Amino acid sequence: MEKSTVDQVKGAFHEAKGAVKESVGQMTNKPELTAEGHDEKIAGKVQQKVGQVERVMEK
């Protein structure tokens, strides 16, 4: 599998995992978990974009 595809898949996974953490943190009133989830969700989005840029650069 190409590195760009791996980055996109991992990014999507981190984004989903971060969204779950963020939601759980909000439901349980734990601001640190909410913040951690938000950060992970943003990092996942960045990783997906890196994969997209790599795919464009491969062509």
Stockholm file with secondary structure:
# STOCKHOLM 1.0

chainA/1-59         MEKSTVDQVKGAFHEAKGAVKESVGQMTNKPELTAEGHDEKIAGKVQQKVGQVERVMEK
#=GR chainA/1-59 SS CCHHHHHHHHHHHHHHHHHHHHHHHHHTTCHHHHHHHHHHHHHHHHHHHHHHHHHHHHC
#=GC SS_cons        CCHHHHHHHHHHHHHHHHHHHHHHHHHTTCHHHHHHHHHHHHHHHHHHHHHHHHHHHHC
//
